[in-house]
């Protein structure tokens, strides 16, 4: 668990033959989100939903803005984790790769969706793309170390 209720947790899985089955996320609705290559998105804040994000193809960095500081959370298909972003947290997406990133968002609704939940907010100051790149490199090193061991 990190600031403002943002949680990052690894998925449990069960091997069945050659297939690996991951625990599904309880949700009110499931969205498939495509983040195009070379995307640096503005911020969103949802008042009526909790996002539960899982990368199923590619990689990207979810950016949160808390206490006037950005937090860069790298996500990759090679390291299946769910990032939970509760209502009221400003967040955006950075996909610096040349590949499309596909994310499943298992949305928890707290009340009916509101149009203003999906309006982008301008960044109050620029993202640190060097920090976002380094977060992804750190994750890739962690994945490689896990595969070697």
N, C-alpha and C positions, 0 to 999 in steps of 0.2 A: 504494500500500500504506500502511496506517496502523497504529495500535497493535494489538498482539496478533494480527497476521496478517489483519486485516480488509482486504479489497481492494474497490476501486470501479473498474470499467472500463466504458468505452463499448463498445457492441456494434458490430461491423462489419456493414455491410449492402450489398446489391447491388440496384440498381433493375432491374426487369424490367417494362417497360411502365408501367402506373400503380401496380403493386405494388412494395413494398419488402420484401426478404427479409433477415431478420436471422440471424446465426450461431446455431445451436442450442447449448445447453449440454450437455456430456456429464454424465450422471447415472445413478444406479442406480434412481431412481424420481422421478417428477414429481408434485408436489402443486399443486392449485389452492387458493389461500387467499383467503378473503373477509374483509376487515376492515370491519366495519360503520361507518356514519357516527358521528361523535362518540365514538370509542373511545379510551380511554386505558388500555392494557393493562399488566398486570404483566410481570415479567421471566421469561424462560425461559433455561435453559442446557442445551445438548445435549452429551452425553458421547460419543455414537456416530455423529454425523453432522456434515457441513458443509452449511450452507444457502447456496444461490445464488439470490438474490431478484431478480425482475424485475417491475416494475409494468406490467400490460397495460391497466388501466383505473383512472383516478383518480389519487390521490396520497396519500402518507402519509409519516411520519417514522419511520425505524427508530432506536431508542435503544439504545446500548450502554453498559455500565458497566465501565469499566476504571480501575484505580487510584483507586477512590472518586470518579470523575468521570463524568458522563454525556456522551456524544457524540451529537449529533443529526444524522442523515444523511437529508436530504430526497430522496424518490424520486417521480417523476412519469411518467405515460404519455407526456408530451411530451418527455422527455429519457431515452431508453432506455439505462439502465446496469444492470449486474449487481453487486449487493453480495454479497460472499462473507464468510460468518461461520463461522469454524472452530469446532471443539468447544471447550468450556470458556469461551466468551464469553457473559456475561449480556446478553440483548437483549430488547427489547419493541417494541410498535407504538403509534403515536399517529396517529389519523385525525381531525383536527379539522374536516374538511369535512362537508357535509351529503350527500355522495355515497358510495356503497359503493366501496371500493378492492379491486381484484382483482389478486392477485400470483401469479406462477408461481414455485414453489420447486423447482429442479432439485437434488434432494438427493443428496449423495455419502455413502454408508454406509461407515463404517470397521469396523463390527461390527454384529451384529443390534441392532435398536432395543430400547431399554429403556424401561419404563413411566415411570421417573422423569425421562426426557428431556422429557416433555410436561407436567410438573407446574409450575404457575406458582410463582414466588418473589416474595415481597413486596418492594416497593421499599424500600431502606434509608432513603431520603429522597425527598421529592417531586420529580417532574420539573419542569423549568423550562419551562412551556408557552409563555412569551414567547419563549424561545430556540428552541423547536420551530417556532413561528409564523414567527419571523424567518428560520430556515433555509429554510422553504418560500418565503417572499417573495424571498430571495436567489436561489433556484433559478428562480423564475418570472421574475425580472429577467434572469437569464442566458439563459433560453429566449427571452424577447422580444428581447434584444440579438442573439442568433444569428439570429432570424427577420428582423430588420431589415437585418442585414448581408449 
